[in-house]
Amino acid sequence: MRRKFLLLLEMALILAGLAVGWSAWKVHSVLEQPLHVEQERMLDVPNGTNPNRMFYRMENEGLLDDAFWLRLYWRFNMAGTPLHTGEYRLTPGMTVEQLFDAWQRGDVVQYNITLVEGWTFRQLRAAVAKHEKIKQTLDGLSDTEVMDKLGHTGVFPEGRFFPDTYRFVRGMSDVELLQQAYMRLEEVLAKEWAERVTDLPYRDPYQALIMASLVEKETGIAQERGQIAGVFVRRLRLGMMLQTDPTVIYGMGERYNGRITRADLREPTPYNTYTINGLPPTPIAMVGREAIHAALNPANGTSLYFVARGDGSHVFSDDLDDHNSAVREFQLKRRADYRSSPAPQVQPGAAEQPAVEEPPAEGSQAPGEPEAPASPELAPQSQAPAPESAPATAPTPDQPH
């Protein structure tokens, strides 16, 4: 009897060993089997999905066989391993084991969106709204309501977001993206403000941000940003109007059709620096680090004027006569939008003289010219509402922002 029992026990152990061995072989073979993928595709792992659910879903979609064995393997070998939310790239020949490795690493597919220096908030919203991988939650909201959702109630949105390339995984919301861009701008501005030169005509970082937006819209040449900031700073110190065209264009809003007339220069809007003293009430565009740095570290010099050559660069002048000569030269050459600078103005203490100025020629900008501020008409189309730029009752620089 005892011998018979031992024999049965031995056979049971052998069978158990065979079963374990076979199971191990089966699991290994399942792990090594290629996924049924004929061409590259994405596998979306939604938030809150557990591995068991994913295995059965993939089996139902024909991506793999034997979901039972994979569930068993995960339970005994990878219990507690988080399944990272996002999209995973599946390629022909990819094995289940390789997919598991990707899941463990959280090797999700990342997308990117580039926010461009000089964009208005309208253009920013349009670009975000049309990106199909971003979860849209802001459609139909006004700019004020958007800022409320971002947690910055009462803050005017123009210029408050940092232009950069942002990487994200599918399903990130537009609110999360804008919050990143907002915080990034705050960080860059704070750092540059802490390292600014002394004796600048700004009361606070916000005024420096306003100045940076003017510099951003005036030139696309990196070497000239400091020079242009220097011209504007010297004009502020002397009590001269800034007289910069991008503020006129921004104040015109949707009415801007690609050209500026004398009537536009005389029109009193909260942003028209031909009719107001000092800085406009808010930034007029998104600004990059270089423009912020230039506004807080303007180049030394004596020039008070500049005019666009038409090749992207500018001629800087110390006095009105030289500036008027430069204006005449580029008028005669019929440069479209030749005046990308403060218009001729009387030097401090001199008698007023008529400015040499004609409306810019119609048509597109001359090749190589810095891009003019885009009107809302030129912004990418989306369902996002028009921005509340250039409001009739814009906040003044004295008000908190």
C-alpha angles and dihedrals in degrees: 000000000000091000091051091050092051090049092052091047091051091050091048091052091048091050091046090050091049090048092050091045092048091047091050090049090047094050091046091050091049091050091050095047115107118244114251094254119139096178136011114287140159127253112206118211106194122212112276096020115140125212095251091057091048092051094053092043091052090048091051090049090052095245096123145003132231100030088174093068093047090051089051092049093049092048095054101032108027105027110150094022107135118237104222116224118239144066123312124200114236117197133186111276094021112143129219089247091056089050089052089052090052090049092051093049093044087234094174124167111262127208129196140211125195119216108201129223110251097028119136121229088258091058091046092053092046092053093049093045094055096049104106095203094058118087106239117221102145102065112133095014123124120237089256091054090048091055089048090055090049089055095249103109114183095018116127105232102215112112094000097113127074118237111230143114109280122197121209144157125248113281098034107139128238088242092058092049094049091047089055092050092046094051091045091056090049091052095048094045093048092050094048091045091054090053098042125129118255130259098037120157094237124109095200143356091273092064089050088053090053091052091047090056090055090050090047092054096043101059143013093196111101095208092057100051094085092047093051091046087051092054092050093046092050091049090051091051091050093048092246121147113253093226097191120163099221089067090054091050093048091049091052091057114178092000092073108108101178100282138070124219133195088259090056091052090053096045110111109230126154088254104041105113089191088069104028131062121236127358125345114258097257140009114281099211146001113287134209127223092262093058091047090049091050092050090052096039105036118183117258117244146106103254117123100176140045136180130193116253093205096247095082096272131095140226112229121207134192097203139034097248093057091045093050089051090053091048091051091050094054094040089056089051087055094231109184109240088359092167106079092147145056109307121241111291137173114273115244109282095008127116115265115262130190110266119241099236139136128174110275117261115267120253138058125327119278114264112276096018116137109263113267116234106279115241118226087256090065095046119109108274120248141141090265112117121248114276122255090241122151095014117192088239099040117174113264122232088253092064122086115256 
